[in-house]
Amino acid sequence: MELSTLDYSFIIVFFSTVLAIGIIVSKKSGKNTSEFFLSGRTMPWWLLGLSMVATTFSTDTPNLVTDIVRTNGVSGNWVWWAFLITGLLTVFVYAKLWRKSNVNTDLEFYELRYGGAAASFLRKFRAIYLGVIFNVITMSAVTLAAIKIGGIMLGLEPWQTVVSAGLITVIFSALGGFKGVVYTDFLLFFVAMSGAIGAAYYLVNMPEVGGIAALMANENVTDKLSILPDFSNTQALITLFIIPLAVQWWSSWYPGAEPGGGGYIAQRMLAAKNENHAIGATFFFNIMHYALRPWPWILVALASLVVYPDIASIQEAFPTIADDKLGHDLAYSAMLTKLPSGLLGLVLASLIAAYMSTISTQLNWGSSYIVYDFYKQQINPDASEKRLVAVGRISTVVLMIFSAALALLLQNALQLFEVLLVFGAGTGLIFILRWFWWRINAWSEITAMFASGIISLVLKLTPFGAFLFAPESGVFPDWSEYIFVVVVTTAIWMAATFLTQPESKEVLRSFYMKIQPGGPGWAKVVREAENDKQRIITTDEKWSVPAGITAMLLGCVLIYTIMFATGYWIYGKVVPAGILTVTAIVAGFLLTKVWNKMKGTIL
């Protein structure tokens, strides 16, 4: 495949614009750490919302969705669609709490909520655990997708893709800081969406596929179209639908979908102008992320089943691709090679945009952990702002190098998604409860973190795991591994919670006075403070969590019905599409009324 002058023009203009933004904002971003990591906490909701959407629009996402659709059909996407529940819980319950905390990173929260040596250890350890290890793994998955795209579409060797894709990204990330990331995300969002929609429209209508009607009728596609899993297939129903909706959304820590908020989502909430802007940003992100954005990728994935019905057909079409990089996720890149000049350049620019937006966010977020939560805490507490910004820029480069090296060793995006999902299983409930239950302590989190990680490694790397959960063993069905980790990890951290001492009265009262979480989970702390003649309730506003949960449920109805309706309009199923559209309008109206009542208590 050869790129035309027009294609190269799109890519050159795009790269030049991104670098220019990084250079222009570099002086202000380097002024201090607040500017470098949070842009001075002055960001509006719409810019932060677009940044969240662009960040989660990474090069591995269309590959992952393609892999899921080709393997398990459209309904297989419930494995990540279920995270909408925790996303909206963050919107209507936790966003205002994060913004009220006024911390620099979500890890700084640990020494606000907990006390003593355990809290200090937890903050510093998770700075490395999340900011380096998990972060590098996540970025390597994104870079792996870039390697596959580069190999299929441009014939590049893996190392060539890693060097060329990573170099410009790390330069503008190190120079521009968070402000550069957010400003470029604004551009990247529109480039990425234009490319995804343009590619889907062209590829569905090319002669080999024959248009949307022919695609829907194709024998390779008809059994993949259902948005809900086959309810007669018990294993598929449990694996693809029940577990994600009933267990996964609250029980697992996963980057970008942390129960209770966290990671780079928390970073954007902390950078917002105020609590309402934090809520507006996260709600806008969830609408775009779940309801609208997946469909262009799904359509390309379905069309790929017509052109490349199996992995062997992909291998035959691209014989130079190494065997260890072959997989269903390659089908997305393979389809893009059929785009015409001009559109091809736009789509390549959109994929580069997707890569850069995700990597730049991960780099800035991970670097903020290293600077605030490890270097300043452990190595140089008296470091100047200039020194801290320098450390941030150096750590940005180092993280990029580590992730690029790991990407060269990986094979499949879906494998990595599943590993990360299991690795965080059983920890999510803590991140939800720690705001509203006084008894959660630092040892709860430390125990959960180590238990989940150790159990996951034992199951993945030892014969014991293969004996229990391999499909051919027959001891447990293959979906039980995740449930096993959740149950055991939860039991361990709950036991640790009650076997260790609670946080001191001073720590608990200080946290309550700052955050005002309210609710029955803090009644004991409030009552004891009143007995000691200390007033820790500083506001008379009504506890907002019940209204927040109502808004969350209405938001789920709104976004899921928009998602379903969009799919059925595409499929040409007018009656269910119309019913779902009306349902979405009603849910939106009710949500607006609840939101208006809540907003008065947040301002």
N, C-alpha and C positions, 0 to 999 in steps of 0.2 A: 504494500500500500504506500502510495506517495502523496505527500502533502503539496498542495498548490501554493502559489504566491499569496493568494487570499487567505488560505488557512494559516500560513506563517504570520501574516499581518495581524490576524486576530490575536495570536499568541504573543507576539512581540509587544503590541499595544497593551495587552493585559499585564504582562510582566513589568513593563515600564511604569504603568500606573501604580501598581502595587508597591514597587520599590520607591517611587516618588512619595507616596503617602508615608511610608516608614521613615524616609529621610526628613520630610517636612515636620513631622511631629516628634522627631527624636530629641530635639533640644528640650522641649517642655516635658516629655516623658522621662527624661533623665534627671529632672530637677530633684525629685525625691521618690521614695518608695511608694507613697500614696498615689502619685501620678503614674509611676511605672506599672503598678499592679492593679490600681482601682480607678485611675483617671480622675483622682480628686473627688470621687463620689458625687459626680455631677451629671451622670448619664440619664437621658430620658428613656421612658419605657419602650418606645417604638424602635429606638436604635439598639437597645439591649435585646429586645425580642428578636429582631432580625439577626443579631449576632448569634444568639442561641440556635436559631434555625440553621444558619450557615455553618456553625461549628459542628452540628450533628449531621450535616450533609457531607460526609466524608467519602473518599474514594472507595472505601470498603463497604459502605452502606448499600449502593446498588448491586454490588457483587454479592453481598450477604442476602439481600432480598431475592436476587435471581437464584441463588443456591437453594433458598427455602422454597420458592415457588416451584422450581423444577423437581425438588425432592418430595415436598409434602403438599404442594398446591398453594393457592392463595390463602387458605385457612391456616397454613403453617405460620403465617405472620403473627398469629396471636401470641407466639412466644415473646414478641416484643410489644405488640399492641396492648397487652395487659398492663404494661408500665404506665399507661395513661392514668390509671387510678392513683398511683403514687405521685405522678406528675401534677394532677389536680389537687391532691392533698397538700402538696407543696404550695400551689398557687393560693388556695383559700385558707390555709391554716398556718403554714410555716414561713411563707415569704415575709410577712410583717414581723415575725419573731426574729428572723435572721437580720433584717434591716435594723431592728431596734437594738440588737446586740452590739452593733457598731464595731465588730471585730475586723481585723485585716484579712484573715483567712478563716475558713470554717474550722481549721484545727486549733486556732486560738480560742475557740469556743470551749475546748476541754478545760482550760485553766480558769474559765468563767463559771462553768457548771460543776467542775470537780476541784479538789484541792490536794495539796501535799505532793509527795514524790511520785505517787502513782499517776496523777494528772500530768505532771511534767514529763514523765517517761512516755506516757501515751501520746502526748503531743509530738515529742521529738521522734519517737519510733514511727508513728504513722506518717510523719513528714517524709521519711525515707521509704516506708512501705508503700504509700500511695503516690507520693510525689516522684519517686524514682522507679520502683519495681513495677507497680500497676500501671503507672503512666507510660513507662517504656514499652510494656507489653501492648497497651492500647495503641500507641503510636506505631508500633511495629506492624500491627494488623492493617492500619491505614497505609503504611508504606508497602506492605505486601501487595495490596490491591493496586497501588501505583506501579509496582514491578510487573504485575500481570497485564495491566493496561499498556505499559510501555513495551512489553514483549509482543503482545498481540498486534497493537496498532502501529507501532513504530519500529518493531524489530530490534529493540534495545536489549542489551545484556542487563541482568539485574543490577549490577554495580553501576552501570551507566545511568539507569533510572534513579537509583538512590542518590547519586552525586548531583545530577542535574535538578531533580525535584527538591532535594533538601537544601541546596546551597542558598537559593534566593529566599526560601521560607525562613531559614535560620537567620539570615542577614536582616530582613525587615522585622522579624520578631525581636531580635536582640536590640535593634535600634529604636523601634517605635513603641515597645512595651504594650500595655493593655489598650491605650488609646489607639495605637496603630492597628492592633488586632481588630478592635471594634469598627473603626473607620473602614478598614479593608473588607471586613465582613459584610458591610453594607453593599459594597460593590460586588463581592463574591456571591452574595445571595441572588442577586438578579441575573448574574452571568450563569450561575449553576442552574437556576430554575429554567431559564430560557433554553439552555442546552438540553436539559432532561426532557422538557416538554417537546421541543423541536425534534429530538431524536425519536421519541415515542411516536409522534405523529407520522414521521417519514417511514420508520421501520414497520409499523403496522400496515401501512398502505403500499409498501413496495410489492412488486409482482409475486415474489416468492411466498408472501403471506396472504395477499389478496384483499386486505381491508378488514375492518372490525367484524363484519358478519362472517366472513370466511374463517377468520381466526377463531371465533366462538364455536364454529362448527367443526373445526379440525379434530381428528381423532386423537391426536397427541395432547390436545388442550382441554377437551370437554370434561375430563375427570379432574381437572386442576382448578376449575373456575369458582367453585363454591367458596363464599366468604366465611361460612361456618363449616366446621368439620362434619364428617359423616357421623350422625348420631347412632347409627347401627354398628359402627366400628368402635368398640369400647376402648381399645388401646389408643387409637388416634384421638378420640374424644377426650380421654384423660390427659394424654401427653400434650396435645396441641391447644386445649381449651380450658379444661377444668383446673389443672395444676397452675397454669399462668394466671387465671382469674381468681382462683381461690387461695393460692399460696404464694406464688412467685412474686407478685407485686409488692407485698409487705415484708417478705422474708429475706430477700436477697439484696445485697449491695452491688450495684452495677454502675460503671461510669456514665454519668449523664442522666441516670434514673435512680438516684439514691433516695430511699425512703426518708422523708423529712427534709429533703434537699441536701445539697453538699457539692463538693468539687467545683467544677467550673460554672455550674448553674448557681451555686451559692456565691461565687465570686461576682457574677453579674448582678445578683440581688444586692450584694454589699456595695456595688458601685452605683446603684440607683440613687436618684435625687432624694427620694423618700419612700415610705412603705407602699404607697399606692402605685408608684412607678415600678417598684419591685414586683408587685402582684400583676400589674398590667403586662409587664415584660414576659413573665412566666406563662400567663394565660395565652397570650398571642403565640408564644412558642409552641405550646401544646396543641393549639388548633392547627397550625401549619404542619407540625411534625407528624401528627397522627391522621388528621382528616383528609388532607389534600396531597401532601408531597409524595406518598408512596405510590400513587397510581401510575405515573409515568414509568417508574421502574418495573412495576408489576406487568404492565403492558409489554414492555420490551422482553421481560422474562418469558411471558406466554408466547410471544412471537418467536423467541429463540427455540422453543420446542418444535416449531414447524421447520425451521431452517437447520437446527442442530439437535435432533431428537435425543441424542445420548452423548456421552463423553468421547466415545470412539469417533463420532463424526466431527467433533471439535479437534481431536488429535489429527485426524486425516486432513482437515483444512489448514491446520497450523502445525506441521510436523517438527518445526524447530523448537517448540515449547518443551522444556524439560519435563520428564515424567513426574518429578516430585512437585511440580506446579500445576499439574492437570487436575481439574475439578469442575463441577457444575457452575461454580462462580465465574469461570472463564467465559461463559456464554454471553455475558453482558458486553464484555470488551469485544468478543468475536462479532456480535451484531453491529457494533459501532463502526467496524471496518467497512460496512456497506453504505455508509453515509456519503453524500455527494460533496464536492468541493464547496467551501464556504460554510455549510452546516457542519462539516467535519471539523473545521477549525474552531467554530463556536463551541462544539461539544468537547473538543480537547481542552479548550480554554476553561470550560465549565468543570471538567474533571480536575484540571489543575487547581481551579478555584476551590473545589471541594476539598482537595488534599491540603492546600495551604491554609484554609480557614480552620480546619480541624487541628492540624499540626501546630499552627501558631498559637491557638488557644491552649492546647495541651502543654506546650512549652512554657507559656507565660504562667499558667496555673501551677504547673509542677515547680517552676522556678520560684514562685511565691512561697511555696511550702519550704523549699530549701533555704530561702533567705530568712523569712519571718520565724519559721517554726523549728529550724535546725541550726543554721549558722548563727543567727542572733541569739538564740537561746543557749546553745551548747558551746560555741566556739568564741564568739566576739560580741558580748552583750553591749559593749560601748562603741560599736562600729558606727561611723558617720553615715549619713544618708548617701553620700557619694560612694562610699565603700560598699554599702548594701546594694546600690544599683549596679555597681561593677560586678559584684558576686552574682546578681540576678542575670546579667548578660552572659557571664562565663558559664553559669549552670545551664542556661538556655542552649548554648553550643554543645555542652557535654551530653545533655539529654538527647539531643538530635543524633549525635554520633552513636550512642548506645542503642537507640531504637532502630537506626538504619542497619547496624550490625545484626541485630536480632531478626530483622525482617528478611535478611538473606537466608536465614535458616528455616523459616516457616513455610507451610504449604497451603493451608486452607483457612479462610476467614470464619466459616461456621464452626470449625473445631475450636478456634480461639474464643469465640463468643460463648460456647458451651462451657469451656474451661473457666472463664471469668465468672460465669453465672454460678457454677457449682462452688467456686473458690470463695464467693461472698455469701453463700447460702447460710441462713440461720442468724445472720447479723442484723438484718434490716429492721426487725421489730424494736431493737434497742434505739435506733435512730429516730423512731417514731415516739417511743415512750419516754425518752430521757428529758424531753421538754415538759412533760405533764405528769411524771411520777417521781416523787422525791427520792424513792428508795434506790433507783438506778444509781450506781456509783462507777468510779473509774475501773474497778476490777471487773465489773460486768462487761465493759467494752474490751478490756485486755483479754479476758478469758474467751469471749466470743471470737475475737480476731484470731487468736492462736488455735482455738478448737476447730473453727471452720477451715483454716488453712491446712492444719495437720491432717484432719480427717480427709479432706479433698486429695491431698498428696498421697496418702496411704491408699485410697481407692483408685487413684489414677496410675500410680507407679508400682504397686505391689500385686502379687498373685491373689491376695485377699480380695481386692476390689474386683478383679476379673472373675473370681469364683462366685462372688455374690451377685454381680450385676451384668455380666456379659449375657447377651440375649440367648446364646446357645446353652448357658449353664442351667437355666430353668429354675434356679433358686429364687430369684426375684425377677419381675419384668424389668426391662431396661429403664423405664421412667422412674423406678423407685430410688435410684441413686440420689437424685436431688432431694426427695422427701426424707431419705435417711439422714443426709447431712443436716437438713433443716431441723429435724426432730432432735437429733443427738446434740447439735450445737446449742439449740435453744434450751434443752434440759441442763446442759453444762453451765451456761451463763446464768440461768435462773438460780441454780444451786449456789453458784459463786456469789450472786447478789445477796442472798439471805445468809450465807456463811461468813461474809465479810462485814466490817463495820460500815454504816452509812456515812455519807459526807457530814462534815461538822455543821453545827447549827449556823455558824458564821458564813460558811460557803453557801449553804442553801438559802439563807435569808438574803444574802447579797445578790444571788442570782435572781431570786423572786422579785426583789425591789427593782432591778434593772429591766427585766423582761416582762414581768406581770403576766405569767402564763395562765394563771387562774385554774379553776376546775377542782374536782374532788381529790385528785392525786396530790394536791398540795395543801389540803385542808389541815392535816396534822401540823405541818410547818407553820401555817398561818395561825393556828390556834395556840401553839406553844409560844410564838412570838408575842401574841396578845397577852398571854399569861405573864410574860416577862416585860410587859408594858412597852413593847416595841411595835410600831406600826409599819408593816411591810407592804400593805396594799396602798398604792399611791394613786389609784384611779377608781372612779365609781362606775366605769363602763361595764356593761353586761358581758359575761363570758362569751366570746365570739365563736368558740369551737363548734357548738351545735349548728349555728348558722353556716359556718364554714363547711361542715360535712354535708349539709343540705345543698349548698352551692356546688360542692364536689360532685355529688350524685347527679344534679341537674347538668353540670358541665360534661359528665361522662355520657349522659343521654344525648346532649347536644352534639358532641364531637363524634361519638360512635355512629349516630344517625346520619351525620354529614358524610362520614366515611363510607357507610353502607350505601347511602343515596348516590354518592358519586360513582361508586362501582356499578350500581344497577342502571344508572343513566348511561354509563359507558357500555354495559352489556345490552342495552336496548330494552330492558325490562321496565316499562313505563309505570305500571301500576304500583309495584313495591317501591320504586324510586319516588313516585309522587307522594305515597303515604309517609315514607321516611322523611321527605322534605318538609311536609306539614308538621310532622312530629318534631323536627329540628327547630322549626320556627316557634312552636309552642314552648319547647324547652328553653330556647333563647330568651323568649319573653319572660318566663318565670325566673330564669337566672338573673335577668336584668333587675327584677324587683328585689330579689334577695340581695344582690350585689349593692344596690342603692342603699339598702338598710345597713349592710355591713360597712360600707364606705364611711358612713358618719362616725363609726366607732374607731376607725383606723386613723383618720386624719388627726 
